[in-house]
Amino acid sequence: MENALDLEEMFRRLGRADWIAIVSAVVAVASFLANWRIGSRQSRMQAENLRLAHDSDVIAWFHETVNELSDAQETLREAGRSFPAEDFEARRSRARTRISAMLDRGRLFFPNVDRGDGHGAQREAGYQGYRQPCLDHLYACYRLVSDWPAPLPVAAMSDAQTQEKSERISQLVTARRAFVSEVFKAIDPRRRGQVLQEFSS
């Protein structure tokens, strides 16, 4: 009870200048908090915008790479069926060249990792260290395409050759799916969608 009386007495004794000072202090604190919140949000937005821009570049590279892998898979699957077997070498060479180019472009987004053991130290800067899993899987696709044997017309293939072709295609599909999964984890499309939704609201 005495505390309440003391407060009332204090408020009665405050002059106009005191009240102005108190209100000014409250306004200053409120303004500081508001500016801090806005500044914090803007900093986060800038950081997220940089990440979204980087992710957009990765997605563009990813789309092109998946298209190249799809074309390569079609070439391997349809050789001797929907196009003559003798056209296979030229088509495979083109597919291999394009996938190799996507590998090198991907090094800008998924650079090799230096584990401190000097692995690849004698190579050029972009090739030193260990490939990240994403490019490991893409390289596996490249090797499968490169090592694919010249096909026979489908009608001339034995059951064993047909089975071998099916297994090779399955290996390519598995490596391609692993590649897609690694890019998915790096980009995290669900989080990306949430960020875009948050900033657009």
ZISUL-V495462 format. One record per residue. N is the residue number from 1. RES is the residue in one letter. SS is DSSP state (@ for helix, = for strand, . for the rest). PSI is psi in radians with two decimals (none if undefined). NEAR is the number of other C-alpha atoms within 12 Angstrom. Layout:
N & RES & SS & PSI & NEAR
N & RES & SS & PSI & NEAR
This chain:
1 & M & . & -0.73 & 7
2 & E & @ & -0.64 & 8
3 & N & @ & -0.73 & 9
4 & A & @ & -0.73 & 10
5 & L & @ & -0.69 & 11
6 & D & @ & -0.71 & 12
7 & L & @ & -0.75 & 13
8 & E & @ & -0.73 & 13
9 & E & @ & -0.68 & 12
10 & M & @ & -0.78 & 14
11 & F & @ & -0.62 & 15
12 & R & @ & -0.60 & 13
13 & R & @ & -0.27 & 13
14 & L & . & 2.30 & 15
15 & G & . & 3.12 & 12
16 & R & @ & -0.74 & 12
17 & A & @ & -0.65 & 11
18 & D & @ & -0.76 & 15
19 & W & @ & -0.70 & 16
20 & I & @ & -0.71 & 14
21 & A & @ & -0.74 & 14
22 & I & @ & -0.83 & 16
23 & V & @ & -0.72 & 15
24 & S & @ & -0.70 & 14
25 & A & @ & -0.75 & 14
26 & V & @ & -0.77 & 14
27 & V & @ & -0.72 & 15
28 & A & @ & -0.75 & 15
29 & V & @ & -0.79 & 14
30 & A & @ & -0.71 & 14
31 & S & @ & -0.73 & 16
32 & F & @ & -0.81 & 15
33 & L & @ & -0.71 & 14
34 & A & @ & -0.78 & 14
35 & N & @ & -0.68 & 16
36 & W & @ & -0.74 & 14
37 & R & @ & -0.76 & 14
38 & I & @ & -0.77 & 14
39 & G & @ & -0.71 & 15
40 & S & @ & -0.74 & 15
41 & R & @ & -0.72 & 17
42 & Q & @ & -0.71 & 15
43 & S & @ & -0.75 & 15
44 & R & @ & -0.71 & 18
45 & M & @ & -0.70 & 20
46 & Q & @ & -0.76 & 15
47 & A & @ & -0.76 & 15
48 & E & @ & -0.64 & 23
49 & N & @ & -0.69 & 19
50 & L & @ & -0.75 & 14
51 & R & @ & -0.73 & 21
52 & L & @ & -0.67 & 26
53 & A & @ & -0.75 & 18
54 & H & @ & -0.80 & 20
55 & D & @ & -0.65 & 26
56 & S & @ & -0.68 & 22
57 & D & @ & -0.72 & 19
58 & V & @ & -0.74 & 30
59 & I & @ & -0.72 & 24
60 & A & @ & -0.77 & 20
61 & W & @ & -0.74 & 27
62 & F & @ & -0.81 & 33
63 & H & @ & -0.78 & 20
64 & E & @ & -0.69 & 21
65 & T & @ & -0.76 & 36
66 & V & @ & -0.67 & 30
67 & N & @ & -0.75 & 20
68 & E & @ & -0.71 & 31
69 & L & @ & -0.66 & 41
70 & S & @ & -0.75 & 25
71 & D & @ & -0.71 & 23
72 & A & @ & -0.74 & 37
73 & Q & @ & -0.71 & 35
74 & E & @ & -0.73 & 24
75 & T & @ & -0.78 & 32
76 & L & @ & -0.68 & 45
77 & R & @ & -0.67 & 33
78 & E & @ & -0.03 & 26
79 & A & = & 2.24 & 33
80 & G & . & 0.04 & 25
81 & R & . & -1.16 & 21
82 & S & . & -0.14 & 16
83 & F & = & 2.70 & 21
84 & P & . & 2.49 & 21
85 & A & @ & -0.52 & 26
86 & E & @ & -0.25 & 17
87 & D & @ & -0.09 & 22
88 & F & @ & -0.78 & 31
89 & E & @ & -0.81 & 26
90 & A & @ & -0.71 & 20
91 & R & @ & -0.73 & 29
92 & R & @ & -0.72 & 35
93 & S & @ & -0.74 & 22
94 & R & @ & -0.77 & 22
95 & A & @ & -0.74 & 33
96 & R & @ & -0.74 & 34
97 & T & @ & -0.76 & 22
98 & R & @ & -0.71 & 28
99 & I & @ & -0.66 & 38
100 & S & @ & -0.73 & 26
101 & A & @ & -0.70 & 22
102 & M & @ & -0.58 & 32
103 & L & @ & -0.85 & 38
104 & D & @ & -0.67 & 24
105 & R & @ & -0.61 & 23
106 & G & @ & -0.36 & 35
107 & R & . & -0.40 & 29
108 & L & . & -0.49 & 21
109 & F & . & -0.54 & 28
110 & F & . & 1.25 & 31
111 & P & . & 2.69 & 23
112 & N & . & 2.65 & 29
113 & V & = & 2.25 & 23
114 & D & . & 1.98 & 18
115 & R & . & 0.15 & 14
116 & G & . & 0.19 & 12
117 & D & . & 0.12 & 11
118 & G & . & 0.21 & 14
119 & H & . & 2.18 & 18
120 & G & . & 0.29 & 19
121 & A & . & -0.45 & 18
122 & Q & . & -0.14 & 11
123 & R & . & 3.05 & 13
124 & E & . & 2.79 & 11
125 & A & @ & -0.75 & 17
126 & G & @ & -0.16 & 23
127 & Y & @ & 0.06 & 25
128 & Q & . & 2.60 & 22
129 & G & . & -2.81 & 23
130 & Y & = & 2.43 & 25
131 & R & . & 2.53 & 28
132 & Q & . & 2.73 & 27
133 & P & @ & -0.65 & 26
134 & C & @ & -0.88 & 35
135 & L & @ & -0.42 & 38
136 & D & @ & -0.79 & 26
137 & H & @ & -0.65 & 30
138 & L & @ & -0.65 & 43
139 & Y & @ & -0.63 & 31
140 & A & @ & -0.69 & 30
141 & C & @ & -0.77 & 42
142 & Y & @ & -0.79 & 36
143 & R & @ & -0.72 & 25
144 & L & @ & -0.72 & 31
145 & V & @ & -0.77 & 42
146 & S & @ & -0.67 & 29
147 & D & . & 0.05 & 18
148 & W & . & 2.22 & 32
149 & P & . & 2.69 & 19
150 & A & . & 2.27 & 25
151 & P & . & 2.86 & 30
152 & L & . & 2.80 & 26
153 & P & . & 2.49 & 22
154 & V & @ & -0.69 & 22
155 & A & @ & -0.38 & 15
156 & A & @ & -0.02 & 14
157 & M & . & 2.43 & 19
158 & S & . & 2.96 & 14
159 & D & @ & -0.67 & 12
160 & A & @ & -0.71 & 11
161 & Q & @ & -0.66 & 19
162 & T & @ & -0.72 & 21
163 & Q & @ & -0.72 & 14
164 & E & @ & -0.73 & 18
165 & K & @ & -0.75 & 29
166 & S & @ & -0.71 & 19
167 & E & @ & -0.68 & 18
168 & R & @ & -0.72 & 26
169 & I & @ & -0.69 & 28
170 & S & @ & -0.70 & 19
171 & Q & @ & -0.69 & 24
172 & L & @ & -0.74 & 33
173 & V & @ & -0.73 & 28
174 & T & @ & -0.80 & 21
175 & A & @ & -0.67 & 30
176 & R & @ & -0.75 & 36
177 & R & @ & -0.65 & 22
178 & A & @ & -0.69 & 24
179 & F & @ & -0.85 & 32
180 & V & @ & -0.73 & 31
181 & S & @ & -0.68 & 22
182 & E & @ & -0.72 & 23
183 & V & @ & -0.67 & 33
184 & F & @ & -0.78 & 21
185 & K & @ & -0.63 & 17
186 & A & @ & -0.68 & 26
187 & I & @ & -0.65 & 27
188 & D & . & 1.26 & 21
189 & P & @ & -0.53 & 19
190 & R & @ & -0.79 & 13
191 & R & @ & -0.73 & 18
192 & R & @ & -0.76 & 24
193 & G & @ & -0.69 & 16
194 & Q & @ & -0.72 & 15
195 & V & @ & -0.79 & 20
196 & L & @ & -0.69 & 18
197 & Q & @ & -0.71 & 11
198 & E & @ & -0.76 & 14
199 & F & @ & -0.33 & 17
200 & S & @ & -0.16 & 9
201 & S & . & none & 7
